[in-house]
Amino acid sequence: MRTAILALTAIGTLAAFGAAPAEARPIYPICLQTLYGDNDCTYSSFQQCMATGSGLGQTCIANPALPYVASSGYDESAPPPPRQPRPRRNY
């Protein structure tokens, strides 16, 4: 029993050494849209996309994910001003 646990621990340790972190893919501004609605977003220019999809019934569109990647939605330039306290009412 002890050798089985030791063997599984050794296999798990060796498998962990082979794991590599994920690499970020570059985000291209132009996508080739196929007849089935799939987007192939690997084109850096509109002319490159049109040359690939010409005669195949495919269209080139702007990458729909690009506006969401370009801005994170948070303005980190300056913090908001401090809030003013509400006046107390005496009832």
Contacts in CASP RR format, 6 or more apart in sequence:
PFRMAT RR
TARGET T0000
AUTHOR 0000-0000-0000
METHOD contacts of the structure
MODEL  1
MRTAILALTAIGTLAAFGAAPAEARPIYPICLQTLYGDNDCTYSSFQQCM
ATGSGLGQTCIANPALPYVASSGYDESAPPPPRQPRPRRNY
27 41 0 8 1.000
27 63 0 8 1.000
27 65 0 8 1.000
27 66 0 8 1.000
27 69 0 8 1.000
28 41 0 8 1.000
28 42 0 8 1.000
28 43 0 8 1.000
28 44 0 8 1.000
28 63 0 8 1.000
29 43 0 8 1.000
29 44 0 8 1.000
29 62 0 8 1.000
29 63 0 8 1.000
29 66 0 8 1.000
30 41 0 8 1.000
30 43 0 8 1.000
30 44 0 8 1.000
30 45 0 8 1.000
30 46 0 8 1.000
30 48 0 8 1.000
30 49 0 8 1.000
30 60 0 8 1.000
30 61 0 8 1.000
30 62 0 8 1.000
30 63 0 8 1.000
31 39 0 8 1.000
31 40 0 8 1.000
31 41 0 8 1.000
31 43 0 8 1.000
31 49 0 8 1.000
31 60 0 8 1.000
31 61 0 8 1.000
31 62 0 8 1.000
31 63 0 8 1.000
31 64 0 8 1.000
32 39 0 8 1.000
32 40 0 8 1.000
32 41 0 8 1.000
32 42 0 8 1.000
32 43 0 8 1.000
32 49 0 8 1.000
32 52 0 8 1.000
32 53 0 8 1.000
32 58 0 8 1.000
32 59 0 8 1.000
32 60 0 8 1.000
33 39 0 8 1.000
33 40 0 8 1.000
33 58 0 8 1.000
33 59 0 8 1.000
33 60 0 8 1.000
33 61 0 8 1.000
34 40 0 8 1.000
34 58 0 8 1.000
35 57 0 8 1.000
35 58 0 8 1.000
39 61 0 8 1.000
39 63 0 8 1.000
39 64 0 8 1.000
41 63 0 8 1.000
41 65 0 8 1.000
43 49 0 8 1.000
43 52 0 8 1.000
43 60 0 8 1.000
46 60 0 8 1.000
49 60 0 8 1.000
50 60 0 8 1.000
52 58 0 8 1.000
53 60 0 8 1.000
END
